Amino acid sequence: MNQGRHPVTPEKLQITLASGAITASRHKRQTQFFLRRRSRLLLALILLLLWLAGVMIYQTHKPLPPGLSAESPAYKVSTVAFWHDLTYQDSSGKQAREEQILPRILQIIEESRQFLVIDLFLFNNYTHTDQQFPAVSRQLTDKLLAQKAAYPAMEIAFITDEVNTNYGSAPNALLEEMRAAGIKIIMTDVDGLRDSTPAYSAVWRTFIQWFGQSGTGWIPNLMASGGPDITARSYLKLLNVKANHRKVVLSENTALISSGNVHDASAYHSNIALEVQGPIQEDILRSEQAAANLSGAGPLLSKPPEFKPPAAASGEPSLEVRYLTEGKVYKYALDGIAAAGPGDVIWMGMFYLADDGIIDALLAADARGAQVRLLLDPNQNAFGRDKIGIPNRPVAMDLDRRSEGNILIRWYNTGEEQYHSKLMFIAKASGDSTLLGGSTNFTARNLDDYNLENDLYVSVPREQPLYAEVEGYFNRLWNNEGAEYSLPLTEYQSDVTWLKYILYRIQTRLGFTTF
């Protein structure tokens, strides 16, 4: 009987089985290959994550370069000068301006003969195309050029941040003019500082930094539309958000520590400055040398300077001063707040307030019976462009809620400028009061050894003129003496402030902030 047209013979069965075995073997090899490749990819991914975690841990905890996060010895001096800039609406509703800081800087330059060391975070004339500001950066440049021309042997060093060249995208014409005239220009290399945005910076350090920032910019300048275009690599470096944020002018005669930049788009900002003379000037010079060393710039001055002794004053010096940089500002801020109790008043005029340690210390001082009065910028404007009020508005809401309204908060009445001051004054009911002012916002980025920062700490007896000056400054703004300088807390609080608080908390936890 016919079993079919193609009967299965032993030979065919053997071939079929062999073919199946080959196919099975091929599938097995392919499976093993894919498993091995997946294992290798998984291992590579694990190693990469471990590497990035290691970079993050090291770059946030590594030792600081020598000379940073420093505090000077305490010095007794007779005088500390207090300067301020204020922009406000006068009684007729017109914008009024009081400018003391830049005129004093220009005067310091004019009076110097031996040397000048100037360190400024923002120094450029870039603005948005639809804006006009006073040409303050040009004014300072011309003064320095004239001084160098009049006294060619005079040494001048100008230290600044890479933001002023858009992180290497384009030369800063003002700085190049000064360089050509023999002024030493130092662009601070902040890569040696700790990383304040570790999740991003670990990726940048591993994959991106090796390509540098050179090239022709082609991406619009988001910081100033009238400024030069920026390269992609420069934007990628900017996202590390770390800076030389210091502001100091030092000569053989004096030292001025300020919250203000000489920067066209910042020209209308309200700021403060403190000026001091004496042995502390040597500490300030050493601190600036440490900043210059980050860039391998060599000595700022070719020979040790001869500082001019302070003018003689009647009576014993009664002010105690210290020069503080980076994390030492945090130490003295916390110590000052912790020492405040019943009858004491903590005044704070601050552009950014966002550090949890400071916030908790203010709440504890309030609970002990100290009066806390905060004058804050509403964070509604950045160089003529709108902001959404972070961090100060959600922080103010939180402080008001947690203190049950005991901590008093007012907003500076800004227009298209910022209340850019960084000043704390603790008026003691008995004993010496304390003053802390300079470049440092009260945020983790500014206080926790990430940026370069500088402040002057002053212990002030009540009978000293400086006490009355600073207390008068705060009372004038708080009580609207002669103009509407400040507004009540409710002016910038709304139903969406809670959403801003959540966003603020997410930003601070991840480190993706500019504050």
TANOR-V493776 format. One record per backbone hydrogen bond with DSSP energy under -0.5 kcal/mol. NH is the residue of the N-H (numbers start at 1). CO is the residue of the C=O. E is the energy in kcal/mol with one decimal. If there is no record, write none. Layout:
NH_CO_E, NH_CO_E
//
This chain:
9_7_-0.7, 13_9_-2.6, 14_10_-2.2, 15_11_-2.3, 16_12_-3.0, 17_13_-2.7, 18_14_-2.4, 19_15_-2.8, 20_16_-2.6, 21_17_-2.3, 22_18_-2.4, 23_19_-2.7, 24_20_-3.0, 25_21_-2.7, 26_22_-2.8, 27_23_-2.9, 28_24_-2.5, 29_25_-2.9, 30_26_-2.9, 31_27_-2.8, 32_28_-2.9, 33_29_-2.8, 34_30_-2.8, 35_31_-2.8, 36_32_-2.9, 37_33_-2.8, 38_34_-2.9, 39_35_-2.6, 40_36_-2.8, 41_37_-2.9, 42_38_-2.9, 43_39_-2.8, 44_40_-2.9, 45_41_-2.7, 46_42_-2.7, 47_43_-2.9, 48_44_-2.6, 49_45_-2.7, 50_46_-2.6, 51_47_-2.6, 52_48_-3.0, 53_49_-2.6, 54_50_-2.5, 55_51_-2.7, 56_52_-2.7, 57_53_-2.7, 58_54_-2.7, 59_55_-3.1, 60_56_-1.1, 61_57_-0.8, 61_58_-1.0, 62_58_-1.8, 68_65_-1.5, 72_323_-2.3, 75_321_-2.2, 77_75_-0.5, 77_319_-2.8, 81_275_-2.0, 83_273_-2.8, 85_271_-2.4, 86_98_-2.5, 88_96_-2.2, 90_88_-0.6, 90_94_-3.1, 93_90_-2.2, 96_88_-3.9, 98_86_-3.1, 99_97_-0.5, 100_84_-0.6, 100_98_-0.5, 104_100_-1.5, 105_101_-2.4, 106_102_-2.8, 107_103_-1.7, 108_104_-2.5, 109_105_-2.2, 110_106_-2.2, 111_107_-2.0, 112_108_-0.9, 112_109_-0.8, 116_155_-2.1, 117_250_-2.7, 118_157_-2.7, 119_248_-2.7, 120_159_-2.2, 121_246_-0.9, 123_121_-0.6, 131_128_-2.0, 136_134_-2.2, 139_135_-1.8, 140_136_-2.3, 141_137_-2.2, 142_138_-2.7, 143_139_-1.8, 144_140_-2.3, 145_141_-2.7, 146_142_-2.4, 147_143_-2.2, 148_144_-2.5, 149_145_-2.2, 150_146_-2.2, 151_147_-2.1, 154_151_-2.0, 155_114_-1.7, 157_116_-2.5, 158_184_-3.5, 159_118_-3.4, 159_157_-0.5, 160_186_-2.5, 161_120_-0.6, 161_121_-0.9, 164_161_-1.9, 165_162_-1.9, 166_163_-1.5, 167_162_-2.7, 168_162_-0.5, 169_165_-1.0, 169_166_-0.9, 170_165_-1.9, 173_171_-0.7, 176_172_-2.4, 177_173_-2.0, 178_174_-1.9, 179_175_-2.6, 180_176_-2.4, 181_177_-1.1, 182_179_-1.7, 183_178_-2.4, 184_156_-2.5, 185_183_-0.5, 186_158_-2.7, 187_185_-0.5, 188_160_-2.8, 188_186_-0.7, 190_188_-0.9, 192_189_-0.6, 193_190_-1.9, 194_449_-0.6, 195_59_-2.4, 200_197_-0.7, 201_197_-3.0, 202_198_-2.4, 203_199_-0.7, 204_200_-2.4, 205_201_-3.1, 206_202_-1.7, 207_203_-2.7, 208_203_-0.6, 208_204_-1.6, 209_204_-2.6, 211_208_-2.0, 212_209_-1.6, 217_169_-0.5, 217_215_-0.5, 218_230_-1.3, 219_230_-2.3, 222_220_-0.9, 226_127_-2.0, 227_224_-2.6, 230_219_-3.0, 235_231_-1.9, 236_232_-2.2, 237_233_-1.7, 238_234_-2.5, 239_235_-1.6, 240_237_-2.0, 241_238_-2.4, 245_243_-1.0, 245_452_-1.9, 248_119_-2.4, 249_256_-2.2, 250_117_-2.6, 251_254_-2.7, 252_115_-0.7, 255_276_-1.7, 256_249_-2.7, 257_274_-3.1, 258_247_-2.0, 259_272_-2.4, 262_122_-0.7, 263_261_-1.0, 264_124_-1.7, 266_263_-1.9, 267_264_-1.8, 269_266_-1.8, 270_418_-2.6, 271_85_-1.0, 273_83_-2.2, 274_257_-2.7, 275_81_-2.2, 276_255_-2.5, 281_278_-2.3, 282_279_-1.4, 283_279_-0.8, 284_280_-2.0, 285_281_-2.2, 286_282_-2.3, 287_283_-2.2, 288_284_-2.2, 289_285_-2.2, 290_286_-1.9, 291_287_-1.6, 292_288_-2.3, 293_289_-2.2, 294_290_-0.7, 294_291_-0.7, 295_292_-1.5, 296_293_-1.6, 297_292_-1.6, 307_305_-0.7, 308_252_-3.1, 318_77_-0.5, 319_77_-2.3, 320_459_-1.6, 321_75_-2.7, 322_457_-2.1, 324_322_-0.5, 324_455_-2.7, 325_70_-2.3, 326_453_-0.8, 328_325_-1.9, 329_326_-1.8, 330_326_-0.6, 331_327_-1.7, 332_328_-2.0, 333_329_-2.3, 334_330_-2.7, 335_331_-2.3, 336_332_-2.1, 337_333_-2.1, 338_334_-2.6, 339_335_-1.3, 340_337_-1.5, 342_368_-0.5, 343_369_-0.8, 344_341_-2.3, 345_427_-2.4, 346_371_-3.5, 347_345_-0.8, 347_425_-3.2, 348_373_-1.9, 349_423_-2.9, 350_348_-0.6, 350_375_-2.2, 351_421_-1.4, 354_442_-3.0, 355_442_-1.7, 359_355_-2.6, 360_356_-2.9, 361_357_-1.9, 362_358_-2.4, 363_359_-2.1, 364_360_-2.3, 365_361_-2.4, 366_362_-2.3, 367_363_-2.2, 368_364_-1.5, 369_365_-0.6, 369_366_-1.2, 370_365_-2.3, 371_344_-2.8, 373_346_-3.0, 373_371_-0.5, 374_408_-2.9, 375_348_-3.5, 375_373_-0.5, 376_374_-0.6, 376_410_-2.5, 377_350_-1.7, 382_385_-2.7, 385_382_-1.0, 387_380_-1.5, 389_379_-1.9, 393_389_-2.4, 395_391_-2.2, 396_392_-2.9, 397_393_-2.2, 398_394_-2.2, 399_395_-2.7, 400_396_-2.5, 401_397_-2.3, 402_398_-2.8, 403_399_-1.9, 404_401_-1.0, 405_400_-2.5, 406_403_-1.5, 408_372_-2.4, 408_406_-0.5, 410_374_-2.7, 411_487_-2.6, 412_376_-2.8, 413_485_-3.5, 414_412_-1.9, 420_270_-1.7, 420_418_-1.2, 423_349_-2.5, 424_436_-2.5, 425_347_-2.4, 426_434_-2.9, 427_345_-2.5, 427_425_-0.8, 428_426_-0.8, 433_460_-2.9, 434_426_-1.7, 435_458_-2.7, 436_424_-2.6, 437_456_-1.8, 438_422_-1.5, 439_454_-2.8, 441_439_-0.6, 442_352_-1.8, 443_441_-1.6, 445_515_-0.5, 447_443_-2.5, 448_444_-2.3, 450_445_-0.5, 451_445_-1.4, 452_243_-2.2, 453_451_-0.5, 455_324_-2.6, 456_437_-2.8, 457_322_-2.8, 458_435_-2.7, 459_320_-3.0, 460_433_-3.4, 460_458_-0.6, 461_459_-0.5, 464_461_-1.6, 467_464_-1.1, 468_464_-1.1, 469_465_-2.2, 470_466_-2.5, 471_467_-2.5, 472_468_-2.3, 473_469_-2.0, 474_470_-2.2, 475_471_-2.7, 476_472_-2.3, 477_473_-1.8, 478_474_-2.9, 479_475_-2.7, 481_476_-2.1, 482_480_-1.1, 484_89_-0.9, 485_483_-1.5, 487_411_-3.0, 489_409_-0.7, 491_488_-1.6, 492_489_-1.5, 493_490_-1.3, 497_494_-1.6, 498_495_-0.7, 500_496_-2.0, 501_497_-2.1, 502_498_-2.1, 503_499_-2.3, 504_500_-2.8, 505_501_-2.4, 506_502_-2.4, 507_503_-2.6, 508_504_-2.5, 509_505_-2.3, 510_506_-2.2, 511_507_-1.8, 512_507_-0.9, 513_511_-1.8
//
